[in-house]
Each structure stands twice: as C-alpha cells, then as structure tokens.
C-alpha cells in the first residue's frame, strides 16, 4: 500500500517556524528537566505551584487549626472546602461587594463579580 503524494506529515516546527508570541522554556533542577511550551504551559506551572504552596501552608498547621482556605503569599486566595450554594452565588453575583473580583468558592484564584461589572457598564 502506498501513501498518496499529496499526504504530508507535518514536521515539528523549528524556532523560525513557531507562531509569533509562542515560546519554549527549559529548566533543569539537578537531574530533572522541565520544558514549558507556550502561555498555557506557563499558566499550568504557575497554578500548580500556587496549589502546592497552599496545600503545604495548610499541612504545616496542626490539624485543629487547618481551615483549608486563605491566601498564598498574602495575595492569591484559595479555598479547598466543599462549596455552599451561597458561596457559589456570591462568587459570581454579589451586589453588596464593591469589588470587581471575588474569591473562588473552590480552588485557587478569583471570579468576576458580574453584579459589579453590570453596574459599572450601566453607569
């Protein structure tokens, strides 16, 4: 069986062929090498480090003092508790909250307060 001449196998892009704005970053830690490709790879690594840091923060505390919610580096919010309906709703629609961003009810990072966004657009 022969392969038609019109069928081509795409080659791995070289540095000159990569789309504009893409990148590849290689890091070596002792015998371990980590290659990060593009913005999605970078975001994945950053979020993974933040989650690991939040978990380490909680596990360093005695079991009686663990709350499973707080902030990493005093800035990035995390919450590993089961979300309640109220926390879910307030994370996306809280007219009493003057902030545009709210803490996520589960996980790490922020949500957009759609009530605040709506009032900002309407005014």
N, C-alpha and C positions, 0 to 999 in steps of 0.2 A: 504494500500500500504506500503510495507516495503522497507527500504533502503538497497541496497546490502552491504554486509560486507566489500567489497573492497573499497567502497567510504568512504573517511575520510575527516573530516572538519579540515583544518589547524588551529592550535592554535596560539594565539598571542605569538610571540617569547619572551622569558624571556631574562634577561640581559646575561645569559650564552649562549643563542642560537643566539643572534644577530651576523650578519656577522662582520668580523674583520674590523675595521675602521669606523663603524657606531656608532652613539651616540644619546642621547636624553638629552635635556637641558630644565629644567623647571624654569621659572622666575615668581616671584609674585610681583605685583605692587598694593599695597593696597588690594582691593577685586578682582583684575583681575589676572588670572593665564595664562601664555603663555608657551606652550610646543613646543619646536623646535626639530624636528626629522631629523637627518642626515644633510649632507652638503647642500642638496637642500633647506631644510628649513632654514638653517643659511643664505645662499645667498639671499633667498627671503626676510628675515627680514632686512638684511643689505641694499639691494637695495630699499626696501620700506622706510627705514629711510632716505636714501640719497634723494629719490624723495620728501618726505615730507619736508625735510630740504631745498631743492632747491625751492620748491613752497613757503615755508614760507619766504625765503630770498627775493623772488620777491614780495610777497604780502606785505612785510613790507615797500617797497618803495612807494613813491607817484605814482599814475597811469602814470604820464607823464615820469617818469624815469625807468619804467619797460621795460626790454629788452627781458626777457624770455630766456636768455642764459647767461652762465657764469660758475663759478666754485664753488663747495661746499667745504668748508674748504680749499680754495685756491688750490685744487688739482684735484678733480673729476669733469670733465666737464659735463655740462648739456645743452640741447637745446630743448625747447618746442615750437619753431616756426615751421610752416609748412616747410618741406624741399624743397629745389630747386633741379633741376637736377644737377646743378654744385656742390652743397654741397654734394649731394649723391655720385657723381662720385669722387670728391676729397677725400671723407672719405675712399674710398677703393682703389683708384688709383691716386696717386699724385707724379709723378717722381721728381718734384721740391722740395718736402718736404723731408728733410733728416731723419725725424723721422720714426720709425717703427710703432708707434701708432698714430692715428689721432682721433680727437673728433668725436663722433657720430653725424650725422646730425639731428637725432630726438631721444630724450630720454636722458639717462644718461650713461656715461662710454666712452669706446674707441672702435675703429675699428682697424684692421690691415691694414697698407698701403702695399698692395700687390706689388706695383711698387718697394718699398724699399726692401721688402722681396725677390723679384725676383733678384734685383741687388746684394743683399747680398749672395744669393745662387750661382749666376753665377760667383762671384769674388773669 
